[in-house]
C-alpha cells in the first residue's frame, strides 16, 4: 500500500514536471481571492471576468494560484490553454466572459492564474 502510494506520488510529480516545487498545497478560496495581477490593466480584466469563477470552488474552475489544480493544465502548454480559453472548455465559457481581452491578455491572465513566472 505504502509502496503503491509512493508510486502514484512519483507519477504525479513526473506529470507536473520536475522543475515544479514538489510540495504544492491546495489554496483556500480566500487565499486564491487575495491574489491580484500586478498590472492594473490585467487586474481590471481579471476582476471583470475570470475572478468570479476562478476563485470559487463551486464553479468547477481551477482556483487562481492553486498549483494542485493548475500544474497538469499548464503542462498542456500555453497555446493549448489559450485555445481552450478562447473557444471554451466544458463549463469554461468561450472567452471567459471577457469581451475586450486580446490573445496577449489571455496568455498573461492564464500565466497569472497558473502562477507561472514570465
Ligand atoms: C463562468 C465561469 C468562468 C469564467 C468567468 C472564467 N472561467 Fe476559466 N474555467 C471555468 C471552468 C468551470 C473551468 C474548468 C473547465 C474544465 O476543466 O472542465 C475553467 C478552466 C479554464 C482554463 C483551463 C482550460 C484547460 O485547458 O484546462 C483556462 C486557461 C481558463 N479557464 C481561463 C480563463 C480566463 C483567462 C478567464 C477570464 C478571462 C476565465 N477562464 C473566466 C470557468 C470560468
Boltz pocket constraint, residues with backbone or C-beta under 6 A from the ligand:
constraints:
  - pocket:
      binder: B
      contacts: [[A, 45], [A, 46], [A, 49], [A, 50], [A, 51], [A, 52], [A, 53], [A, 54], [A, 59], [A, 60], [A, 61], [A, 62], [A, 73], [A, 76], [A, 80], [A, 81], [A, 82], [A, 84], [A, 85], [A, 89], [A, 90], [A, 91], [A, 92], [A, 93], [A, 95], [A, 96], [A, 97], [A, 98], [A, 101], [A, 106], [A, 109], [A, 110]]
      max_distance: 6.0
